[in-house]
Amino acid sequence: MYLDFYGLRENPFNVTSDPNFLYLSHTHREALAHLSYGIEQRKGFVEITGEVGAGKTTLCRALLNQFDSRTKTSLIFNPSLPETQLLEAVLNDFGIEVKRKSKGAFIRQLNEFLLQQLSLGNNAVLIIDEAQNLRKATLETIRMLSNLETEKEKLLQIVLVGQPELKDKLNAPGLLQLRQRIGVRFHVRALDETELRGYVEHRLSVAGSENGPDFSDKAILDLYEYSRGIPRVVNIICDKALLLGFVQEAHVIDEDVVRKSIEETEGQFNYTEMGQTADV
């Protein structure tokens, strides 16, 4: 509704993981560097953690966009699948035609594919998002995949991306062998107050903004205090703020608009928590 009013080509604050909107804050730049290093140097396992809405999935998508044709990738968004189904999903995502549907057959086919890619000078990367939801048995299977290697290097680079609970899961005594294989670790932190303004302005610019809307300093401060620098929360509030600004025909989003947007969001959350539905 507010796109034409603010001269925007698209919604700047969608909560989808669009890599075109990735804002490289200090922590996100570091995370991307750790990911690239772990994959390019064939470290085997890379662990990336961060709070819900911190931008981990967006980072992964941005990373995929950086790869050329010499890097083959498989991105798994549903880690709660049983291990055999997850293996089949990995093969499908790599473009491997499944011949026999069994765990052993899947691993043999994957090994053949990886050896072929190595002979061509290619690298292969498996990224598992929401990895904190992986079952222990599935994690053990993933550890077995890391055994696919030559005398000098790993054939498959495995990136585990998840919420902080992933650290606790990997610290379980039975996963010591997997934990010892993790060559690169990084925790994605929230944005600080200075970065938050840069984040908002960056997304507006990508969406086509040339002359506003502008967020006042107090509005940014209130936005930071509420969101604690979590990008997904920032997006939710900013989207509501632009809608409210449009209704009020305001080209400056001030603290009153942001506070009302926060109150509306809190009201929705409270409404949901009360067990009500939108039809009531």
PASEBA-1860 file (N, C-alpha, C; in nm, 3 decimals):
! residues 280
1> MYLDFYGL> 0.081/-0.121/0.000/0.000/0.000/0.000/0.085/0.126/0.000 ~ 0.200/0.122/0.066/0.278/0.244/0.083/0.391/0.260/-0.020 ~ 0.406/0.165/-0.111/0.520/0.169/-0.203/0.520/0.295/-0.289 ~ 0.409/0.325/-0.355/0.403/0.443/-0.441/0.423/0.572/-0.362 ~ 0.365/0.578/-0.244/0.376/0.699/-0.162/0.521/0.731/-0.129 ~ 0.599/0.627/-0.100/0.740/0.648/-0.063/0.836/0.626/-0.181 ~ 0.783/0.601/-0.300/0.868/0.585/-0.417/0.954/0.460/-0.414 ~ 0.896/0.352/-0.369/0.968/0.225/-0.356/0.926/0.127/-0.465
9> RENPFNVT> 1.023/0.050/-0.513/0.993/-0.052/-0.615/0.939/-0.180/-0.553 ~ 0.982/-0.209/-0.431/0.941/-0.332/-0.364/0.940/-0.309/-0.214 ~ 0.884/-0.404/-0.143/0.877/-0.394/0.002/1.017/-0.406/0.062 ~ 1.064/-0.303/0.132/1.201/-0.307/0.186/1.216/-0.391/0.312 ~ 1.105/-0.427/0.374/1.114/-0.494/0.505/1.041/-0.627/0.509 ~ 1.044/-0.699/0.397/0.994/-0.836/0.399/1.079/-0.919/0.494 ~ 1.018/-1.020/0.555/1.094/-1.105/0.648/1.150/-1.228/0.578 ~ 1.139/-1.233/0.445/1.200/-1.343/0.370/1.351/-1.324/0.363
17> SDPNFLYL> 1.423/-1.433/0.336/1.570/-1.429/0.335/1.621/-1.394/0.196 ~ 1.605/-1.268/0.158/1.647/-1.221/0.026/1.790/-1.171/0.033 ~ 1.886/-1.239/-0.032/2.027/-1.198/-0.023/2.054/-1.062/-0.085 ~ 1.965/-1.015/-0.172/1.983/-0.881/-0.231/1.974/-0.772/-0.125 ~ 1.909/-0.802/-0.014/1.892/-0.704/0.093/1.994/-0.722/0.205 ~ 2.088/-0.815/0.189/2.184/-0.841/0.296/2.264/-0.715/0.330 ~ 2.260/-0.677/0.456/2.338/-0.564/0.505/2.461/-0.620/0.576 ~ 2.577/-0.586/0.525/2.700/-0.642/0.581/2.747/-0.560/0.701
25> SHTHREAL> 2.683/-0.584/0.814/2.732/-0.528/0.940/2.865/-0.593/0.971 ~ 2.928/-0.549/1.078/3.057/-0.607/1.115/3.045/-0.757/1.139 ~ 2.941/-0.797/1.214/2.926/-0.940/1.247/2.889/-1.023/1.124 ~ 2.806/-0.967/1.034/2.768/-1.042/0.915/2.885/-1.053/0.817 ~ 2.967/-0.949/0.811/3.087/-0.955/0.726/3.182/-1.062/0.777 ~ 3.199/-1.066/0.909/3.286/-1.168/0.970/3.232/-1.309/0.944 ~ 3.101/-1.324/0.961/3.039/-1.455/0.939/3.060/-1.502/0.796 ~ 3.042/-1.411/0.701/3.059/-1.446/0.560/3.205/-1.484/0.532
33> AHLSYGIE> 3.297/-1.414/0.596/3.439/-1.445/0.580/3.472/-1.583/0.637 ~ 3.415/-1.616/0.753/3.438/-1.748/0.813/3.381/-1.858/0.725 ~ 3.262/-1.836/0.671/3.200/-1.934/0.583/3.286/-1.957/0.459 ~ 3.327/-1.850/0.396/3.407/-1.860/0.274/3.539/-1.930/0.302 ~ 3.602/-1.895/0.413/3.731/-1.956/0.448/3.715/-2.106/0.471 ~ 3.616/-2.144/0.550/3.596/-2.286/0.581/3.570/-2.369/0.458 ~ 3.498/-2.312/0.363/3.464/-2.386/0.240/3.582/-2.389/0.143 ~ 3.641/-2.273/0.118/3.752/-2.266/0.022/3.873/-2.347/0.069
41> QRKGFVEI> 3.897/-2.349/0.200/4.011/-2.422/0.253/3.978/-2.567/0.287 ~ 3.856/-2.609/0.251/3.813/-2.748/0.271/3.834/-2.795/0.416 ~ 3.776/-2.718/0.509/3.790/-2.749/0.650/3.697/-2.860/0.698 ~ 3.607/-2.903/0.613/3.517/-3.012/0.651/3.390/-2.962/0.713 ~ 3.395/-2.928/0.843/3.277/-2.880/0.915/3.290/-2.731/0.950 ~ 3.182/-2.657/0.927/3.172/-2.517/0.969/3.043/-2.503/1.051 ~ 3.052/-2.438/1.165/2.935/-2.418/1.252/2.905/-2.269/1.262 ~ 2.784/-2.229/1.223/2.740/-2.090/1.233/2.615/-2.085/1.319
49> TGEVGAGK> 2.620/-2.008/1.428/2.503/-1.997/1.516/2.461/-1.849/1.527 ~ 2.341/-1.829/1.577/2.289/-1.694/1.596/2.146/-1.701/1.646 ~ 2.100/-1.592/1.706/1.963/-1.589/1.757/1.863/-1.597/1.643 ~ 1.738/-1.631/1.676/1.631/-1.633/1.577/1.619/-1.495/1.513 ~ 1.619/-1.490/1.379/1.603/-1.364/1.309/1.730/-1.283/1.294 ~ 1.845/-1.342/1.324/1.972/-1.268/1.317/2.025/-1.256/1.175 ~ 1.966/-1.328/1.080/2.010/-1.317/0.940/2.096/-1.432/0.892 ~ 2.091/-1.545/0.960/2.176/-1.659/0.924/2.139/-1.717/0.787
57> TTLCRALL> 2.010/-1.734/0.763/1.966/-1.792/0.636/1.997/-1.698/0.520 ~ 1.980/-1.568/0.543/2.014/-1.469/0.440/2.162/-1.477/0.406 ~ 2.245/-1.496/0.509/2.389/-1.512/0.487/2.417/-1.632/0.398 ~ 2.350/-1.742/0.426/2.371/-1.865/0.348/2.333/-1.843/0.202 ~ 2.222/-1.774/0.179/2.179/-1.749/0.042/2.277/-1.655/-0.029 ~ 2.327/-1.557/0.044/2.427/-1.467/-0.014/2.555/-1.543/-0.048 ~ 2.592/-1.635/0.039/2.710/-1.718/0.014/2.693/-1.800/-0.113 ~ 2.575/-1.860/-0.130/2.549/-1.940/-0.250/2.561/-1.855/-0.376
65> NQFDSRTK> 2.519/-1.730/-0.368/2.528/-1.641/-0.484/2.672/-1.605/-0.520 ~ 2.763/-1.622/-0.425/2.904/-1.590/-0.450/2.976/-1.702/-0.525 ~ 2.923/-1.823/-0.517/2.991/-1.937/-0.577/2.981/-1.934/-0.729 ~ 3.086/-1.982/-0.792/3.080/-2.000/-0.937/3.044/-2.146/-0.967 ~ 3.053/-2.183/-1.094/3.010/-2.317/-1.136/3.101/-2.427/-1.083 ~ 3.216/-2.391/-1.027/3.309/-2.492/-0.976/3.275/-2.535/-0.833 ~ 3.173/-2.475/-0.776/3.129/-2.515/-0.642/2.987/-2.569/-0.651 ~ 2.971/-2.696/-0.620/2.841/-2.761/-0.623/2.780/-2.755/-0.484
73> TSLIFNPS> 2.652/-2.724/-0.477/2.591/-2.700/-0.346/2.461/-2.778/-0.326 ~ 2.436/-2.808/-0.199/2.309/-2.866/-0.156/2.267/-2.792/-0.031 ~ 2.146/-2.734/-0.034/2.095/-2.656/0.078/1.970/-2.723/0.134 ~ 1.977/-2.764/0.260/1.868/-2.836/0.325/1.800/-2.746/0.428 ~ 1.668/-2.727/0.411/1.592/-2.641/0.503/1.509/-2.722/0.602 ~ 1.498/-2.853/0.581/1.415/-2.936/0.669/1.501/-3.045/0.732 ~ 1.580/-3.009/0.833/1.670/-3.107/0.894/1.601/-3.210/0.981 ~ 1.471/-3.194/1.005/1.400/-3.288/1.090/1.361/-3.416/1.016
81> LPETQLLE> 1.395/-3.423/0.887/1.367/-3.545/0.811/1.441/-3.663/0.871 ~ 1.386/-3.785/0.862/1.462/-3.904/0.901/1.590/-3.910/0.818 ~ 1.693/-3.975/0.873/1.826/-3.968/0.810/1.827/-4.016/0.666 ~ 1.754/-4.124/0.634/1.755/-4.174/0.496/1.690/-4.073/0.401 ~ 1.580/-4.014/0.445/1.514/-3.914/0.362/1.600/-3.789/0.346 ~ 1.672/-3.753/0.451/1.760/-3.638/0.442/1.872/-3.663/0.342 ~ 1.930/-3.784/0.347/2.034/-3.820/0.250/1.982/-3.813/0.107 ~ 1.861/-3.861/0.087/1.801/-3.855/-0.046/1.782/-3.710/-0.090
89> AVLNDFGI> 1.740/-3.624/0.004/1.723/-3.482/-0.027/1.856/-3.418/-0.066 ~ 1.963/-3.457/0.003/2.097/-3.406/-0.028/2.136/-3.444/-0.170 ~ 2.118/-3.571/-0.205/2.151/-3.618/-0.339/2.069/-3.545/-0.445 ~ 1.941/-3.532/-0.420/1.855/-3.462/-0.516/1.900/-3.319/-0.537 ~ 1.938/-3.253/-0.429/1.979/-3.114/-0.440/2.113/-3.099/-0.513 ~ 2.196/-3.200/-0.503/2.322/-3.201/-0.580/2.298/-3.238/-0.727 ~ 2.175/-3.279/-0.758/2.143/-3.319/-0.894/2.183/-3.461/-0.926 ~ 2.199/-3.542/-0.822/2.238/-3.683/-0.840/2.112/-3.767/-0.859
97> EVKRKSKG> 2.108/-3.845/-0.964/1.994/-3.932/-0.988/2.000/-4.052/-0.894 ~ 1.899/-4.066/-0.811/1.896/-4.174/-0.713/1.870/-4.307/-0.782 ~ 1.959/-4.406/-0.755/1.945/-4.538/-0.818/1.878/-4.637/-0.724 ~ 1.927/-4.646/-0.603/1.868/-4.738/-0.505/1.841/-4.661/-0.377 ~ 1.725/-4.683/-0.317/1.685/-4.608/-0.199/1.721/-4.682/-0.071 ~ 1.847/-4.669/-0.035/1.894/-4.722/0.093/2.007/-4.632/0.140 ~ 2.029/-4.631/0.271/2.131/-4.544/0.329/2.269/-4.572/0.269 ~ 2.305/-4.700/0.261/2.435/-4.736/0.206/2.450/-4.695/0.060
105> AFIRQLNE> 2.344/-4.714/-0.018/2.348/-4.677/-0.160/2.361/-4.527/-0.177 ~ 2.291/-4.452/-0.093/2.299/-4.306/-0.099/2.442/-4.259/-0.074 ~ 2.505/-4.316/0.029/2.641/-4.274/0.064/2.740/-4.312/-0.046 ~ 2.722/-4.430/-0.105/2.812/-4.471/-0.215/2.796/-4.378/-0.335 ~ 2.672/-4.345/-0.368/2.650/-4.254/-0.481/2.708/-4.116/-0.455 ~ 2.691/-4.071/-0.331/2.745/-3.940/-0.296/2.897/-3.941/-0.305 ~ 2.960/-4.049/-0.258/3.105/-4.060/-0.265/3.154/-4.059/-0.409 ~ 3.085/-4.131/-0.497/3.121/-4.132/-0.639/3.111/-3.991/-0.699
113> FLLQQLSL> 3.003/-3.921/-0.664/2.983/-3.785/-0.713/3.094/-3.692/-0.665 ~ 3.130/-3.704/-0.536/3.232/-3.616/-0.479/3.369/-3.643/-0.541 ~ 3.402/-3.769/-0.564/3.529/-3.802/-0.629/3.534/-3.748/-0.771 ~ 3.421/-3.755/-0.839/3.413/-3.700/-0.974/3.434/-3.549/-0.972 ~ 3.372/-3.481/-0.875/3.389/-3.336/-0.866/3.533/-3.299/-0.835 ~ 3.597/-3.378/-0.749/3.738/-3.352/-0.717/3.825/-3.365/-0.840 ~ 3.799/-3.468/-0.921/3.877/-3.489/-1.043/3.860/-3.373/-1.142 ~ 3.747/-3.304/-1.132/3.720/-3.189/-1.220/3.769/-3.058/-1.160
121> GNNAVLII> 3.826/-3.068/-1.039/3.874/-2.947/-0.973/3.764/-2.868/-0.904 ~ 3.651/-2.934/-0.878/3.537/-2.868/-0.815/3.531/-2.896/-0.665 ~ 3.455/-2.814/-0.597/3.431/-2.833/-0.453/3.282/-2.861/-0.434 ~ 3.247/-2.925/-0.323/3.106/-2.957/-0.294/3.073/-2.913/-0.152 ~ 2.958/-2.847/-0.138/2.919/-2.789/-0.010/2.777/-2.831/0.026 ~ 2.761/-2.880/0.148/2.630/-2.913/0.203/2.600/-2.815/0.315 ~ 2.492/-2.736/0.300/2.451/-2.641/0.403/2.320/-2.690/0.465 ~ 2.318/-2.707/0.596/2.198/-2.751/0.666/2.151/-2.639/0.757
129> DEAQNLRK> 2.037/-2.579/0.723/1.981/-2.470/0.802/1.896/-2.527/0.916 ~ 1.879/-2.447/1.021/1.804/-2.491/1.141/1.860/-2.623/1.194 ~ 1.992/-2.632/1.196/2.058/-2.759/1.231/2.037/-2.799/1.376 ~ 1.988/-2.707/1.459/1.959/-2.745/1.599/1.848/-2.848/1.607 ~ 1.773/-2.864/1.495/1.663/-2.962/1.494/1.706/-3.100/1.445 ~ 1.833/-3.116/1.412/1.881/-3.246/1.367/1.874/-3.349/1.480 ~ 1.831/-3.468/1.447/1.829/-3.576/1.545/1.971/-3.627/1.566 ~ 1.993/-3.687/1.682/2.128/-3.735/1.713/2.174/-3.838/1.611
137> ATLETIRM> 2.085/-3.929/1.572/2.122/-4.031/1.473/2.156/-3.968/1.340 ~ 2.085/-3.861/1.303/2.113/-3.792/1.177/2.246/-3.721/1.183 ~ 2.276/-3.662/1.299/2.407/-3.597/1.316/2.521/-3.698/1.301 ~ 2.499/-3.818/1.351/2.601/-3.923/1.337/2.620/-3.960/1.190 ~ 2.510/-3.963/1.115/2.520/-3.991/0.972/2.595/-3.880/0.900 ~ 2.568/-3.756/0.940/2.638/-3.642/0.881/2.787/-3.649/0.913 ~ 2.819/-3.695/1.035/2.961/-3.712/1.070/3.026/-3.814/0.977 ~ 2.952/-3.921/0.944/3.005/-4.022/0.854/3.035/-3.963/0.716
145> LSNLETEK> 2.952/-3.866/0.674/2.976/-3.802/0.545/3.109/-3.727/0.544 ~ 3.149/-3.678/0.662/3.277/-3.606/0.669/3.395/-3.700/0.652 ~ 3.369/-3.832/0.662/3.477/-3.929/0.639/3.507/-3.949/0.491 ~ 3.423/-3.890/0.405/3.447/-3.899/0.261/3.559/-3.801/0.228 ~ 3.679/-3.854/0.211/3.796/-3.768/0.194/3.907/-3.843/0.122 ~ 4.005/-3.766/0.076/4.127/-3.825/0.023/4.232/-3.814/0.133 ~ 4.355/-3.851/0.101/4.461/-3.841/0.201/4.490/-3.695/0.237 ~ 4.454/-3.601/0.147/4.493/-3.462/0.168/4.378/-3.366/0.197
153> EKLLQIVL> 4.255/-3.400/0.157/4.148/-3.302/0.175/4.010/-3.366/0.185 ~ 3.919/-3.289/0.241/3.781/-3.332/0.254/3.710/-3.317/0.120 ~ 3.630/-3.418/0.087/3.555/-3.413/-0.038/3.428/-3.329/-0.025 ~ 3.375/-3.321/0.098/3.249/-3.251/0.121/3.265/-3.153/0.237 ~ 3.230/-3.027/0.211/3.232/-2.925/0.316/3.090/-2.913/0.371 ~ 3.076/-2.928/0.502/2.944/-2.932/0.566/2.928/-2.811/0.657 ~ 2.826/-2.729/0.629/2.798/-2.609/0.708/2.671/-2.633/0.790 ~ 2.685/-2.630/0.921/2.572/-2.644/1.012/2.532/-2.505/1.061
161> VGQPELKD> 2.411/-2.463/1.029/2.362/-2.329/1.064/2.245/-2.344/1.159 ~ 2.251/-2.277/1.274/2.140/-2.296/1.367/2.136/-2.195/1.480 ~ 2.036/-2.207/1.562/2.019/-2.124/1.679/2.122/-2.165/1.786 ~ 2.139/-2.085/1.892/2.239/-2.118/1.995/2.226/-2.258/2.053 ~ 2.104/-2.316/2.048/2.085/-2.452/2.099/2.170/-2.554/2.023 ~ 2.213/-2.519/1.903/2.299/-2.609/1.826/2.429/-2.637/1.901 ~ 2.483/-2.534/1.965/2.606/-2.553/2.043/2.585/-2.658/2.152 ~ 2.472/-2.646/2.222/2.443/-2.741/2.331/2.429/-2.883/2.276
169> KLNAPGLL> 2.361/-2.895/2.162/2.343/-3.028/2.103/2.476/-3.090/2.065 ~ 2.564/-3.010/2.007/2.693/-3.062/1.964/2.786/-3.092/2.082 ~ 2.755/-3.034/2.197/2.837/-3.060/2.317/2.798/-3.188/2.389 ~ 2.697/-3.258/2.336/2.657/-3.386/2.397/2.774/-3.484/2.392 ~ 2.794/-3.561/2.500/2.908/-3.654/2.507/2.916/-3.750/2.387 ~ 2.803/-3.793/2.336/2.804/-3.890/2.226/2.843/-3.831/2.092 ~ 2.859/-3.698/2.085/2.894/-3.634/1.958/3.035/-3.577/1.959 ~ 3.118/-3.631/2.046/3.256/-3.583/2.058/3.330/-3.590/1.925
177> QLRQRIGV> 3.315/-3.703/1.852/3.388/-3.719/1.726/3.346/-3.614/1.624 ~ 3.217/-3.582/1.620/3.171/-3.478/1.528/3.225/-3.341/1.572 ~ 3.216/-3.314/1.700/3.260/-3.184/1.752/3.408/-3.160/1.723 ~ 3.487/-3.264/1.731/3.630/-3.250/1.705/3.661/-3.221/1.558 ~ 3.564/-3.248/1.471/3.585/-3.225/1.329/3.549/-3.084/1.283 ~ 3.488/-3.005/1.371/3.446/-2.871/1.333/3.568/-2.779/1.327 ~ 3.599/-2.736/1.206/3.720/-2.656/1.186/3.698/-2.507/1.200 ~ 3.576/-2.461/1.179/3.546/-2.317/1.185/3.415/-2.296/1.260
185> RFHVRALD> 3.416/-2.204/1.357/3.294/-2.171/1.432/3.277/-2.020/1.434 ~ 3.149/-1.975/1.428/3.123/-1.831/1.441/2.981/-1.810/1.490 ~ 2.964/-1.710/1.576/2.830/-1.675/1.628/2.791/-1.538/1.573 ~ 2.678/-1.532/1.505/2.629/-1.407/1.446/2.560/-1.325/1.556 ~ 2.615/-1.210/1.583/2.559/-1.122/1.687/2.453/-1.028/1.628 ~ 2.378/-0.966/1.716/2.277/-0.869/1.673/2.346/-0.739/1.629 ~ 2.272/-0.655/1.559/2.323/-0.524/1.516/2.335/-0.432/1.637 ~ 2.435/-0.341/1.635/2.438/-0.239/1.739/2.357/-0.119/1.691
193> ETELRGYV> 2.345/-0.017/1.774/2.256/0.096/1.743/2.299/0.168/1.616 ~ 2.431/0.188/1.599/2.481/0.256/1.480/2.451/0.175/1.355 ~ 2.473/0.046/1.363/2.447/-0.042/1.249/2.298/-0.047/1.215 ~ 2.214/-0.030/1.316/2.071/-0.039/1.293/2.023/0.068/1.196 ~ 2.071/0.192/1.212/2.035/0.296/1.116/2.086/0.260/0.977 ~ 2.208/0.212/0.969/2.264/0.172/0.840/2.183/0.061/0.776 ~ 2.135/-0.032/0.859/2.054/-0.144/0.811/1.924/-0.094/0.751 ~ 1.854/-0.006/0.823/1.726/0.048/0.776/1.746/0.124/0.646
201> EHRLSVAG> 1.847/0.212/0.641/1.871/0.293/0.522/1.914/0.206/0.404 ~ 1.990/0.101/0.432/2.034/0.010/0.326/1.915/-0.059/0.261 ~ 1.825/-0.109/0.341/1.709/-0.179/0.286/1.618/-0.084/0.208 ~ 1.601/0.037/0.256/1.522/0.136/0.183/1.587/0.167/0.049 ~ 1.719/0.179/0.049/1.791/0.211/-0.075/1.778/0.098/-0.176 ~ 1.794/-0.026/-0.132/1.782/-0.141/-0.222/1.641/-0.147/-0.281 ~ 1.542/-0.107/-0.202/1.403/-0.111/-0.247/1.368/0.005/-0.340 ~ 1.464/0.098/-0.361/1.442/0.205/-0.458/1.422/0.342/-0.400
209> SENGPDFS> 1.437/0.358/-0.268/1.415/0.488/-0.206/1.523/0.588/-0.247 ~ 1.482/0.707/-0.284/1.576/0.814/-0.317/1.556/0.935/-0.227 ~ 1.434/0.962/-0.185/1.404/1.080/-0.103/1.323/1.043/0.021 ~ 1.370/0.946/0.091/1.298/0.908/0.212/1.221/0.780/0.190 ~ 1.144/0.737/0.289/1.119/0.806/0.416/1.242/0.808/0.507 ~ 1.244/0.906/0.594/1.353/0.918/0.691/1.304/0.875/0.829 ~ 1.389/0.805/0.901/1.359/0.767/1.039/1.435/0.864/1.131 ~ 1.364/0.926/1.223/1.429/1.019/1.315/1.524/0.944/1.409
217> DKAILDLY> 1.616/1.018/1.471/1.712/0.955/1.563/1.640/0.888/1.679 ~ 1.536/0.953/1.730/1.463/0.895/1.844/1.386/0.770/1.800 ~ 1.337/0.771/1.676/1.267/0.653/1.625/1.363/0.535/1.615 ~ 1.486/0.561/1.569/1.587/0.455/1.559/1.623/0.403/1.698 ~ 1.634/0.495/1.796/1.665/0.454/1.933/1.556/0.364/1.989 ~ 1.430/0.402/1.970/1.319/0.319/2.019/1.315/0.185/1.946 ~ 1.343/0.189/1.818/1.346/0.066/1.738/1.455/-0.028/1.788 ~ 1.571/0.030/1.821/1.682/-0.052/1.872/1.649/-0.111/2.009
225> EYSRGIPR> 1.593/-0.028/2.097/1.563/-0.075/2.232/1.461/-0.189/2.231 ~ 1.368/-0.183/2.136/1.268/-0.288/2.128/1.322/-0.414/2.060 ~ 1.390/-0.396/1.948/1.435/-0.510/1.867/1.562/-0.574/1.918 ~ 1.639/-0.497/1.999/1.771/-0.543/2.044/1.863/-0.576/1.925 ~ 1.835/-0.512/1.812/1.923/-0.529/1.696/1.899/-0.655/1.617 ~ 1.789/-0.726/1.641/1.757/-0.847/1.566/1.689/-0.807/1.435 ~ 1.750/-0.832/1.320/1.697/-0.786/1.192/1.552/-0.822/1.165 ~ 1.510/-0.944/1.198/1.373/-0.984/1.168/1.271/-0.898/1.244
233> VVNIICDK> 1.302/-0.868/1.369/1.213/-0.784/1.448/1.212/-0.642/1.392 ~ 1.329/-0.593/1.352/1.338/-0.460/1.290/1.248/-0.454/1.167 ~ 1.252/-0.558/1.084/1.170/-0.561/0.963/1.021/-0.553/0.995 ~ 0.978/-0.629/1.095/0.837/-0.632/1.131/0.789/-0.494/1.175 ~ 0.867/-0.427/1.260/0.828/-0.295/1.310/0.836/-0.190/1.200 ~ 0.940/-0.194/1.118/0.956/-0.094/1.012/0.845/-0.106/0.907 ~ 0.805/-0.228/0.877/0.696/-0.248/0.781/0.568/-0.183/0.834 ~ 0.538/-0.205/0.961/0.419/-0.144/1.021/0.434/0.008/1.028
241> ALLLGFVQ> 0.555/0.055/1.055/0.578/0.199/1.066/0.556/0.269/0.932 ~ 0.599/0.207/0.823/0.578/0.267/0.691/0.430/0.268/0.655 ~ 0.359/0.164/0.693/0.215/0.161/0.666/0.145/0.271/0.745 ~ 0.181/0.287/0.870/0.122/0.391/0.953/0.162/0.530/0.902 ~ 0.288/0.543/0.860/0.335/0.669/0.804/0.258/0.706/0.679 ~ 0.230/0.606/0.596/0.151/0.628/0.474/0.011/0.679/0.509 ~ -0.051/0.616/0.608/-0.186/0.656/0.650/-0.184/0.802/0.699 ~ -0.077/0.840/0.768/-0.067/0.975/0.823/-0.003/1.073/0.723
249> EAHVIDED> 0.034/1.022/0.603/0.101/1.102/0.500/0.227/1.166/0.557 ~ 0.302/1.088/0.631/0.426/1.136/0.695/0.548/1.087/0.618 ~ 0.636/1.180/0.584/0.759/1.144/0.515/0.875/1.124/0.614 ~ 0.852/1.162/0.738/0.948/1.136/0.845/0.883/1.040/0.944 ~ 0.948/0.926/0.964/0.898/0.828/1.061/0.958/0.865/1.196 ~ 0.875/0.920/1.284/0.926/0.964/1.414/0.900/0.858/1.522 ~ 0.936/0.895/1.646/0.924/0.798/1.755/0.779/0.759/1.782 ~ 0.685/0.855/1.760/0.545/0.823/1.784/0.496/0.713/1.690
257> VVRKSIEE> 0.538/0.721/1.563/0.498/0.620/1.465/0.558/0.484/1.503 ~ 0.685/0.485/1.541/0.751/0.360/1.578/0.688/0.301/1.703 ~ 0.658/0.385/1.800/0.598/0.333/1.924/0.460/0.274/1.898 ~ 0.381/0.340/1.814/0.249/0.286/1.780/0.263/0.154/1.706 ~ 0.364/0.145/1.621/0.389/0.020/1.547/0.428/-0.092/1.643 ~ 0.508/-0.058/1.743/0.547/-0.157/1.845/0.425/-0.200/1.926 ~ 0.341/-0.103/1.961/0.220/-0.136/2.038/0.128/-0.228/1.959 ~ 0.115/-0.201/1.827/0.032/-0.287/1.743/0.089/-0.428/1.737
265> TEGQFNYT> 0.220/-0.435/1.724/0.286/-0.566/1.718/0.269/-0.641/1.849 ~ 0.289/-0.571/1.959/0.271/-0.633/2.090/0.126/-0.679/2.107 ~ 0.032/-0.598/2.058/-0.108/-0.635/2.068/-0.138/-0.762/1.992 ~ -0.078/-0.776/1.874/-0.097/-0.898/1.794/-0.040/-1.018/1.868 ~ 0.082/-0.998/1.923/0.144/-1.109/1.995/0.059/-1.149/2.116 ~ 0.010/-1.050/2.190/-0.071/-1.080/2.308/-0.202/-1.149/2.267 ~ -0.256/-1.103/2.155/-0.381/-1.161/2.103/-0.361/-1.308/2.072 ~ -0.248/-1.338/2.009/-0.218/-1.477/1.975/-0.197/-1.560/2.101
273> EMGQTADV> -0.125/-1.501/2.196/-0.094/-1.574/2.319/-0.221/-1.606/2.399 ~ -0.324/-1.525/2.380/-0.449/-1.549/2.451/-0.529/-1.663/2.390 ~ -0.474/-1.718/2.276/-0.539/-1.831/2.215/-0.652/-1.792/2.123 ~ -0.660/-1.662/2.088/-0.765/-1.616/2.000/-0.725/-1.641/1.854 ~ -0.822/-1.627/1.764/-0.795/-1.639/1.621/-0.841/-1.512/1.554 ~ -0.796/-1.494/1.428/-0.829/-1.372/1.355/-0.978/-1.362/1.326 ~ -1.052/-1.473/1.337/-1.193/-1.472/1.304/-1.281/-1.430/1.422 ~ -1.221/-1.421/1.542/-1.301/-1.390/1.660/-1.347/-1.245/1.656
END
